[in-house]
């Protein structure tokens, strides 16, 4: 979508990353499995749950990263912990994620009272074999990012490093029945989406640190 639409809802401190002059918004449903704090076992109630995030792309001092508009999860403890530990806009939601031979049926309805209403319902799945994204492609642009950005109460930029292997991506198809995840931002997701599927990704998050910027 036009960069000006995103500039109105992304903090001015964070420079937008553009692809061929346009901004991008990602809507990413997935299942979290075996989530745990480093050095601990994964508690079964907290460790696995569906999640859905809405993101765009920013770069601070040549470090490409992600800015999250929202993250919805079907775990009250995960929501509370991520809000406190990462200053991210996490919300509790009622969610289902069911996989079968035909793909994944995913549905989400936000239940947190402190966020705007938001919902998503779709069936999706891969259509071809997996491959790694080549540098310079859109697939590489949106996936090979190794930090997230947020702000502290004074408006200073905070960065959390992320480690993961290169994404193994598959072309995908989807039937999106309902998607109001950006309605609260005043953003309309019109047109045909660009779709990718990943069977698995292992991720490690570091704690937030103040981003030391130049200029």
PyMOL commands that set and color helices and strands:
alter all, ss='L'
color gray80, all
select helices_A, chain A and resi 3-7+44-47+76-86+138-143+183-185
alter helices_A, ss='H'
color red, helices_A
select strands_A, chain A and resi 26-32+49-60+63-73+90-100+103-110+119-126+131-132+147-151+157-164+168-179+196-197+203-210
alter strands_A, ss='S'
color yellow, strands_A
deselect
rebuild
show_as cartoon
